[in-house]
């Protein structure tokens, strides 16, 4: 399998990943309250865990329901 064969699958995945990262970072930077942890902790988790894991963890565990 070559990269050109995988592109139809990789491009939407990359777009979804970047969109999820953008939404998560925007939420972290614009809100002051979190269920668990602090702003610095969630920024590190989100940026280091870039491959969907960091943003998903924040949205499930850190985002405070308003």
N, CA, C and O atoms as CSV, one atom per row, in Angstrom:
chain,resi,resn,atom,element,x,y,z
A,1,UNK,N,N,0.838,-1.176,0.000
A,1,UNK,CA,C,0.000,0.000,0.000
A,1,UNK,C,C,0.889,1.248,0.000
A,1,UNK,O,O,1.834,1.342,0.783
A,2,UNK,N,N,0.586,2.182,-0.863
A,2,UNK,CA,C,1.381,3.393,-0.953
A,2,UNK,C,C,0.665,4.538,-0.251
A,2,UNK,O,O,-0.503,4.437,0.124
A,3,UNK,N,N,1.398,5.621,-0.086
A,3,UNK,CA,C,0.850,6.799,0.574
A,3,UNK,C,C,-0.295,7.394,-0.247
A,3,UNK,O,O,-1.285,7.861,0.317
A,4,UNK,N,N,-0.166,7.379,-1.547
A,4,UNK,CA,C,-1.229,7.943,-2.393
A,4,UNK,C,C,-2.533,7.160,-2.257
A,4,UNK,O,O,-3.611,7.730,-2.421
A,5,UNK,N,N,-2.452,5.879,-1.963
A,5,UNK,CA,C,-3.655,5.082,-1.727
A,5,UNK,C,C,-4.287,5.401,-0.373
A,5,UNK,O,O,-5.498,5.265,-0.200
A,6,UNK,N,N,-3.473,5.820,0.574
A,6,UNK,CA,C,-3.964,6.122,1.918
A,6,UNK,C,C,-4.459,7.550,2.076
A,6,UNK,O,O,-5.165,7.851,3.039
A,7,UNK,N,N,-4.106,8.439,1.151
A,7,UNK,CA,C,-4.490,9.842,1.275
A,7,UNK,C,C,-5.985,10.085,1.435
A,7,UNK,O,O,-6.354,10.952,2.226
A,8,UNK,N,N,-6.860,9.385,0.743
A,8,UNK,CA,C,-8.289,9.626,0.954
A,8,UNK,C,C,-8.742,9.349,2.399
A,8,UNK,O,O,-9.760,9.883,2.840
A,9,UNK,N,N,-8.008,8.536,3.117
A,9,UNK,CA,C,-8.326,8.247,4.513
A,9,UNK,C,C,-7.580,9.167,5.471
A,9,UNK,O,O,-8.110,9.541,6.518
A,10,UNK,N,N,-6.350,9.531,5.113
A,10,UNK,CA,C,-5.516,10.334,6.000
A,10,UNK,C,C,-5.925,11.802,6.039
A,10,UNK,O,O,-5.854,12.426,7.098
A,11,UNK,N,N,-6.347,12.361,4.921
A,11,UNK,CA,C,-6.705,13.783,4.873
A,11,UNK,C,C,-7.895,14.095,5.780
A,11,UNK,O,O,-7.802,15.033,6.571
A,12,UNK,N,N,-9.008,13.359,5.709
A,12,UNK,CA,C,-10.112,13.654,6.631
A,12,UNK,C,C,-9.739,13.424,8.100
A,12,UNK,O,O,-10.201,14.144,8.984
A,13,UNK,N,N,-8.908,12.425,8.348
A,13,UNK,CA,C,-8.465,12.160,9.713
A,13,UNK,C,C,-7.622,13.309,10.244
A,13,UNK,O,O,-7.781,13.711,11.397
A,14,UNK,N,N,-6.734,13.839,9.424
A,14,UNK,CA,C,-5.899,14.974,9.821
A,14,UNK,C,C,-6.747,16.227,10.048
A,14,UNK,O,O,-6.504,16.981,10.990
A,15,UNK,N,N,-7.730,16.445,9.196
A,15,UNK,CA,C,-8.623,17.603,9.363
A,15,UNK,C,C,-9.413,17.482,10.654
A,15,UNK,O,O,-9.548,18.459,11.391
A,16,UNK,N,N,-9.938,16.293,10.938
A,16,UNK,CA,C,-10.695,16.082,12.176
A,16,UNK,C,C,-9.813,16.279,13.401
A,16,UNK,O,O,-10.251,16.859,14.395
A,17,UNK,N,N,-8.574,15.801,13.335
A,17,UNK,CA,C,-7.638,15.957,14.441
A,17,UNK,C,C,-7.331,17.428,14.704
A,17,UNK,O,O,-7.357,17.864,15.855
A,18,UNK,N,N,-7.047,18.189,13.669
A,18,UNK,CA,C,-6.734,19.608,13.835
A,18,UNK,C,C,-7.949,20.402,14.309
A,18,UNK,O,O,-7.810,21.324,15.114
A,19,UNK,N,N,-9.121,20.059,13.825
A,19,UNK,CA,C,-10.343,20.726,14.270
A,19,UNK,C,C,-10.621,20.443,15.743
A,19,UNK,O,O,-10.976,21.353,16.492
A,20,UNK,N,N,-10.463,19.200,16.159
A,20,UNK,CA,C,-10.641,18.846,17.563
A,20,UNK,C,C,-9.617,19.558,18.444
A,20,UNK,O,O,-9.959,20.036,19.526
A,21,UNK,N,N,-8.383,19.630,17.997
A,21,UNK,CA,C,-7.343,20.336,18.744
A,21,UNK,C,C,-7.674,21.820,18.865
A,21,UNK,O,O,-7.532,22.392,19.945
A,22,UNK,N,N,-8.110,22.449,17.783
A,22,UNK,CA,C,-8.462,23.871,17.811
A,22,UNK,C,C,-9.615,24.137,18.771
A,22,UNK,O,O,-9.553,25.076,19.564
A,23,UNK,N,N,-10.654,23.330,18.708
A,23,UNK,CA,C,-11.814,23.513,19.590
A,23,UNK,C,C,-11.404,23.350,21.051
A,23,UNK,O,O,-11.817,24.131,21.907
A,24,UNK,N,N,-10.604,22.349,21.326
A,24,UNK,CA,C,-10.171,22.094,22.699
A,24,UNK,C,C,-9.294,23.231,23.220
A,24,UNK,O,O,-9.503,23.702,24.338
A,25,UNK,N,N,-8.329,23.675,22.441
A,25,UNK,CA,C,-7.451,24.762,22.887
A,25,UNK,C,C,-8.234,26.050,23.091
A,25,UNK,O,O,-7.978,26.786,24.045
A,26,UNK,N,N,-9.181,26.329,22.209
A,26,UNK,CA,C,-10.003,27.527,22.365
A,26,UNK,C,C,-10.813,27.463,23.654
A,26,UNK,O,O,-10.933,28.461,24.366
A,27,UNK,N,N,-11.364,26.303,23.952
A,27,UNK,CA,C,-12.144,26.163,25.179
A,27,UNK,C,C,-11.262,26.305,26.411
A,27,UNK,O,O,-11.651,26.970,27.371
A,28,UNK,N,N,-10.094,25.698,26.401
A,28,UNK,CA,C,-9.186,25.782,27.546
A,28,UNK,C,C,-8.773,27.231,27.786
A,28,UNK,O,O,-8.746,27.681,28.932
A,29,UNK,N,N,-8.457,27.957,26.738
A,29,UNK,CA,C,-7.962,29.323,26.897
A,29,UNK,C,C,-9.054,30.336,27.214
A,29,UNK,O,O,-8.743,31.425,27.696
A,30,UNK,N,N,-10.311,30.022,26.964
A,30,UNK,CA,C,-11.379,30.982,27.224
A,30,UNK,C,C,-12.176,30.689,28.486
A,30,UNK,O,O,-13.025,31.499,28.859
A,31,UNK,N,N,-11.942,29.576,29.154
A,31,UNK,CA,C,-12.669,29.247,30.371
A,31,UNK,C,C,-11.715,29.171,31.557
A,31,UNK,O,O,-10.537,28.848,31.404
A,32,UNK,N,N,-12.236,29.472,32.726
A,32,UNK,CA,C,-11.408,29.482,33.938
A,32,UNK,C,C,-11.634,28.267,34.818
A,32,UNK,O,O,-10.761,27.918,35.612
A,33,UNK,N,N,-12.784,27.611,34.700
A,33,UNK,CA,C,-13.118,26.503,35.587
A,33,UNK,C,C,-13.027,25.170,34.861
A,33,UNK,O,O,-13.448,25.038,33.712
A,34,UNK,N,N,-12.465,24.181,35.560
A,34,UNK,CA,C,-12.299,22.844,35.018
A,34,UNK,C,C,-12.745,21.847,36.072
A,34,UNK,O,O,-12.619,22.120,37.266
A,35,UNK,N,N,-13.264,20.695,35.657
A,35,UNK,CA,C,-13.661,19.656,36.614
A,35,UNK,C,C,-12.446,19.181,37.402
A,35,UNK,O,O,-12.468,19.114,38.630
A,36,UNK,N,N,-11.402,18.859,36.676
A,36,UNK,CA,C,-10.174,18.340,37.285
A,36,UNK,C,C,-8.983,19.077,36.695
A,36,UNK,O,O,-8.966,19.386,35.503
A,37,UNK,N,N,-7.998,19.356,37.520
A,37,UNK,CA,C,-6.772,19.956,37.028
A,37,UNK,C,C,-6.869,21.458,36.798
A,37,UNK,O,O,-7.860,22.103,37.142
A,38,UNK,N,N,-5.815,21.983,36.211
A,38,UNK,CA,C,-5.711,23.420,35.967
A,38,UNK,C,C,-5.535,23.673,34.473
A,38,UNK,O,O,-5.421,22.741,33.677
A,39,UNK,N,N,-5.516,24.937,34.119
A,39,UNK,CA,C,-5.337,25.323,32.723
A,39,UNK,C,C,-3.998,24.806,32.188
A,39,UNK,O,O,-3.935,24.269,31.082
A,40,UNK,N,N,-2.938,24.967,32.966
A,40,UNK,CA,C,-1.610,24.525,32.518
A,40,UNK,C,C,-1.578,23.019,32.290
A,40,UNK,O,O,-1.012,22.551,31.302
A,41,UNK,N,N,-2.179,22.265,33.192
A,41,UNK,CA,C,-2.212,20.813,33.047
A,41,UNK,C,C,-2.931,20.415,31.762
A,41,UNK,O,O,-2.431,19.578,31.011
A,42,UNK,N,N,-4.095,21.001,31.499
A,42,UNK,CA,C,-4.864,20.626,30.317
A,42,UNK,C,C,-4.199,21.095,29.030
A,42,UNK,O,O,-4.336,20.437,27.999
A,43,UNK,N,N,-3.484,22.211,29.063
A,43,UNK,CA,C,-2.736,22.624,27.875
A,43,UNK,C,C,-1.647,21.608,27.537
A,43,UNK,O,O,-1.470,21.241,26.375
A,44,UNK,N,N,-0.922,21.158,28.559
A,44,UNK,CA,C,0.140,20.163,28.340
A,44,UNK,C,C,-0.455,18.854,27.843
A,44,UNK,O,O,0.043,18.277,26.877
A,45,UNK,N,N,-1.516,18.377,28.491
A,45,UNK,CA,C,-2.144,17.113,28.076
A,45,UNK,C,C,-2.650,17.209,26.648
A,45,UNK,O,O,-2.480,16.275,25.865
A,46,UNK,N,N,-3.267,18.324,26.305
A,46,UNK,CA,C,-3.835,18.487,24.969
A,46,UNK,C,C,-2.757,18.589,23.903
A,46,UNK,O,O,-2.886,17.975,22.844
A,47,UNK,N,N,-1.711,19.338,24.154
A,47,UNK,CA,C,-0.665,19.532,23.143
A,47,UNK,C,C,0.226,18.296,23.017
A,47,UNK,O,O,0.566,17.891,21.906
A,48,UNK,N,N,0.608,17.696,24.146
A,48,UNK,CA,C,1.464,16.510,24.086
A,48,UNK,C,C,0.673,15.316,23.561
A,48,UNK,O,O,1.206,14.506,22.803
A,49,UNK,N,N,-0.592,15.203,23.957
A,49,UNK,CA,C,-1.428,14.111,23.485
A,49,UNK,C,C,-2.162,14.490,22.220
A,49,UNK,O,O,-3.370,14.277,22.116
A,50,UNK,N,N,-1.456,15.045,21.261
A,50,UNK,CA,C,-2.044,15.602,20.044
A,50,UNK,C,C,-2.851,14.587,19.244
A,50,UNK,O,O,-3.817,14.967,18.583
A,51,UNK,N,N,-2.499,13.351,19.280
A,51,UNK,CA,C,-3.165,12.340,18.463
A,51,UNK,C,C,-4.519,11.944,19.038
A,51,UNK,O,O,-4.711,10.796,19.439
A,52,UNK,N,N,-5.433,12.859,19.079
A,52,UNK,CA,C,-6.802,12.675,19.539
A,52,UNK,C,C,-6.924,12.414,21.041
A,52,UNK,O,O,-7.930,12.796,21.638
A,53,UNK,N,N,-5.950,11.787,21.659
A,53,UNK,CA,C,-6.089,11.375,23.049
A,53,UNK,C,C,-6.183,12.575,23.982
A,53,UNK,O,O,-7.061,12.610,24.844
A,54,UNK,N,N,-5.304,13.552,23.831
A,54,UNK,CA,C,-5.314,14.730,24.704
A,54,UNK,C,C,-6.614,15.519,24.627
A,54,UNK,O,O,-7.233,15.771,25.660
A,55,UNK,N,N,-7.046,15.918,23.426
A,55,UNK,CA,C,-8.314,16.647,23.334
A,55,UNK,C,C,-9.519,15.850,23.826
A,55,UNK,O,O,-10.406,16.405,24.473
A,56,UNK,N,N,-9.557,14.568,23.527
A,56,UNK,CA,C,-10.686,13.748,23.977
A,56,UNK,C,C,-10.688,13.634,25.494
A,56,UNK,O,O,-11.748,13.710,26.116
A,57,UNK,N,N,-9.521,13.453,26.098
A,57,UNK,CA,C,-9.443,13.407,27.567
A,57,UNK,C,C,-9.959,14.694,28.178
A,57,UNK,O,O,-10.703,14.665,29.158
A,58,UNK,N,N,-9.569,15.826,27.603
A,58,UNK,CA,C,-10.047,17.097,28.142
A,58,UNK,C,C,-11.564,17.213,28.021
A,58,UNK,O,O,-12.242,17.590,28.978
A,59,UNK,N,N,-12.088,16.892,26.855
A,59,UNK,CA,C,-13.529,17.036,26.649
A,59,UNK,C,C,-14.325,16.086,27.548
A,59,UNK,O,O,-15.440,16.414,27.954
A,60,UNK,N,N,-13.770,14.924,27.862
A,60,UNK,CA,C,-14.468,13.983,28.725
A,60,UNK,C,C,-14.250,14.242,30.213
A,60,UNK,O,O,-15.183,14.114,31.006
A,61,UNK,N,N,-13.026,14.605,30.598
A,61,UNK,CA,C,-12.691,14.696,32.017
A,61,UNK,C,C,-12.505,16.114,32.552
A,61,UNK,O,O,-12.752,16.358,33.733
A,62,UNK,N,N,-12.082,17.037,31.724
A,62,UNK,CA,C,-11.722,18.353,32.223
A,62,UNK,C,C,-12.732,19.440,31.994
A,62,UNK,O,O,-12.805,20.387,32.777
A,63,UNK,N,N,-13.508,19.333,30.949
A,63,UNK,CA,C,-14.457,20.388,30.598
A,63,UNK,C,C,-15.590,20.419,31.602
A,63,UNK,O,O,-16.276,19.421,31.826
A,64,UNK,N,N,-15.772,21.577,32.198
A,64,UNK,CA,C,-16.850,21.725,33.176
A,64,UNK,C,C,-18.154,21.983,32.449
A,64,UNK,O,O,-18.218,22.827,31.554
A,65,UNK,N,N,-19.193,21.258,32.833
A,65,UNK,CA,C,-20.509,21.461,32.235
A,65,UNK,C,C,-21.124,22.712,32.802
A,65,UNK,O,O,-21.212,22.878,34.019
A,66,UNK,N,N,-21.553,23.599,31.915
A,66,UNK,CA,C,-22.168,24.863,32.365
A,66,UNK,C,C,-23.653,24.783,32.303
A,66,UNK,O,O,-24.338,25.749,32.642
